[in-house]
Amino acid sequence: EDTLGTKILVRGRHGAMPTPAGRALLEHARSMLFTADRIEADIAAFKGGIKGQVRVAASASAIAESLLDDLSAFMRDPLHQDIKVDIEERFSRDIVSMVRDGVVSLGVCWSSADFGGLESRRYRKDELVLAVPASHPLASRTEVAFEETLGYEHVGLPPSTAVYTMLHRAAVKAGIAMSYRVVVSNFDAAFRVVSAGLGISVVPREVSSIYMASGQITTVRLQNDWAQREFGICFRRWSDLTPAAERLLEFLSLQAGDVIENNSQTGHQPP
């Protein structure tokens, strides 16, 4: 503040908040740190192996399904032994903001999220199903429309999650309010509540297998089109990525089963 001659923080009893000048300084500081990391990673790449640290923000759904397994496989490869990966669980809207602000290099969330001009690649696909207690009336069904489930008590996720928003919209469209017996913080807790016979829940199919093995729950296919979904990986620009982030992005993109390509509208192709 002395050097710049202007206030950077507004200090109060409960902490400090940045002024407009402080927010501008923060953006420049992040850019400088990002550039310093890129310099270090680029120079390290000339020593024969890619080194670096990649920060990733991902949604609860992506983490609960395949992302952690994919990251483990990536890091077990001897070619990537000097690459470290930090992962944070965040909501989709926060993920996009963190990528745009340069807080993280890569963001993984539903491809239906508004990436707001960020570049993106396709990732894995997923299917939402209905988890019900083994003794539930719907347990004998092979498939069911979501609208038919609204007469039963649900186990839901917090309103800030993408799953909650999607289910709420579907319920409003059907003209039937959802009845929540319990609201939990993650899918693991939802499965536990369903196993206890306290409600039903819309969950990812891939995560349900371990809980189905116990015999306490079963899953029923949802007939709704929105139950089929796809994840995406967003990033600012290919040219902004460090060699370590480039390598991780390419590895995760391959899990979509597609040929590697840049899906942005810039027309820029990675080397």
Backbone hydrogen bonds, N-H to C=O, Kabsch-Sander energy under -0.5 kcal/mol:
donor,donor_aa,acceptor,acceptor_aa,energy
5,G,1,E,-2.0
6,T,1,E,-0.8
10,V,17,M,-3.2
11,R,9,L,-0.6
12,G,15,G,-3.1
15,G,12,G,-1.3
17,M,10,V,-2.2
19,T,8,I,-2.1
23,R,19,T,-2.5
24,A,20,P,-1.8
25,L,21,A,-2.3
26,L,22,G,-2.3
27,E,23,R,-2.0
28,H,24,A,-1.9
29,A,25,L,-2.7
30,R,26,L,-2.5
31,S,27,E,-1.9
32,M,28,H,-2.3
33,L,29,A,-2.5
34,F,30,R,-2.6
35,T,31,S,-2.3
36,A,32,M,-2.3
37,D,33,L,-2.3
38,R,34,F,-2.2
39,I,35,T,-2.4
40,E,36,A,-2.2
41,A,37,D,-2.5
42,D,38,R,-2.7
43,I,39,I,-2.3
44,A,40,E,-2.2
45,A,41,A,-1.6
46,F,42,D,-0.6
46,F,43,I,-1.2
47,K,44,A,-1.6
48,G,45,A,-1.0
49,G,44,A,-0.7
52,G,82,D,-1.7
54,V,84,K,-3.0
55,R,53,Q,-0.5
56,V,86,D,-3.2
57,A,106,L,-2.2
58,A,88,E,-2.8
59,S,108,V,-2.0
63,I,59,S,-2.2
64,A,60,A,-2.7
65,E,61,S,-1.3
67,L,62,A,-1.9
68,L,63,I,-0.6
70,D,66,S,-2.6
71,L,67,L,-2.7
72,S,68,L,-2.1
73,A,69,D,-2.2
74,F,70,D,-2.2
75,M,71,L,-2.4
76,R,72,S,-1.6
77,D,73,A,-0.8
77,D,74,F,-0.7
80,H,77,D,-2.5
81,Q,78,P,-1.3
83,I,80,H,-2.0
84,K,52,G,-2.7
84,K,82,D,-0.6
86,D,54,V,-2.6
88,E,56,V,-2.4
90,R,58,A,-2.4
90,R,88,E,-0.6
95,I,91,F,-2.3
96,V,92,S,-2.0
97,S,93,R,-1.5
98,M,94,D,-2.5
99,V,95,I,-2.2
100,R,96,V,-2.5
101,D,97,S,-2.3
102,G,99,V,-1.1
103,V,98,M,-2.0
104,V,98,M,-1.2
105,S,55,R,-1.8
106,L,55,R,-1.7
107,G,234,C,-2.1
108,V,57,A,-2.5
109,C,232,G,-1.9
111,S,230,E,-3.2
113,A,110,W,-1.6
115,F,113,A,-1.0
118,L,115,F,-1.7
119,E,235,F,-1.9
119,E,236,R,-0.7
121,R,233,I,-2.2
123,Y,231,F,-2.3
126,D,229,R,-2.4
128,L,227,A,-2.7
129,V,203,V,-3.2
130,L,220,V,-2.8
131,A,129,V,-0.6
131,A,201,S,-3.5
132,V,130,L,-0.5
132,V,218,T,-2.7
134,A,216,Q,-2.2
136,H,133,P,-2.1
139,A,136,H,-1.8
140,S,137,P,-0.6
141,R,138,L,-1.5
144,V,221,R,-2.6
148,E,145,A,-1.4
149,T,145,A,-0.6
149,T,146,F,-1.6
150,L,147,E,-0.9
151,G,148,E,-0.6
152,Y,149,T,-2.0
154,H,179,S,-3.4
155,V,200,I,-3.1
156,G,154,H,-0.6
156,G,182,V,-2.5
161,T,158,P,-2.0
165,T,161,T,-1.8
166,M,162,A,-2.4
167,L,163,V,-2.5
168,H,164,Y,-2.7
169,R,165,T,-2.2
170,A,166,M,-2.0
171,A,167,L,-2.3
172,V,168,H,-2.5
173,K,169,R,-2.4
174,A,170,A,-1.5
175,G,171,A,-0.8
175,G,172,V,-0.7
176,I,171,A,-2.1
179,S,152,Y,-0.5
180,Y,178,M,-0.6
181,R,154,H,-2.7
181,R,179,S,-0.6
182,V,154,H,-1.2
184,V,156,G,-3.0
190,A,186,N,-1.7
191,F,187,F,-2.6
192,R,188,D,-1.7
193,V,189,A,-2.1
194,V,190,A,-2.4
195,S,191,F,-2.7
196,A,192,R,-1.3
197,G,194,V,-2.0
198,L,193,V,-1.9
200,I,153,E,-1.9
201,S,131,A,-2.1
203,V,129,V,-2.7
203,V,201,S,-0.6
205,R,127,E,-3.0
208,S,204,P,-0.8
208,S,205,R,-1.1
209,S,205,R,-0.6
211,Y,208,S,-0.6
212,M,208,S,-2.3
213,A,209,S,-1.6
214,S,211,Y,-0.8
215,G,212,M,-1.7
216,Q,211,Y,-0.6
217,I,211,Y,-0.5
218,T,132,V,-2.5
220,V,130,L,-2.4
221,R,142,T,-1.6
222,L,128,L,-0.7
223,Q,144,V,-1.8
227,A,224,N,-1.5
228,Q,225,D,-1.8
229,R,126,D,-2.5
229,R,227,A,-0.6
231,F,124,R,-2.9
232,G,109,C,-3.5
233,I,121,R,-2.9
234,C,107,G,-2.8
234,C,232,G,-0.5
235,F,119,E,-2.5
240,D,237,R,-1.3
241,L,237,R,-0.7
241,L,238,W,-1.2
246,E,242,T,-2.7
247,R,243,P,-2.2
248,L,244,A,-2.1
249,L,245,A,-2.7
250,E,246,E,-2.4
251,F,247,R,-2.0
252,L,248,L,-2.7
253,S,249,L,-2.5
254,L,250,E,-1.6
255,Q,251,F,-0.6
255,Q,252,L,-1.0
256,A,253,S,-1.7
257,G,254,L,-1.7
258,D,253,S,-0.6
263,N,120,S,-1.4
263,N,261,E,-0.5
267,G,264,S,-0.6
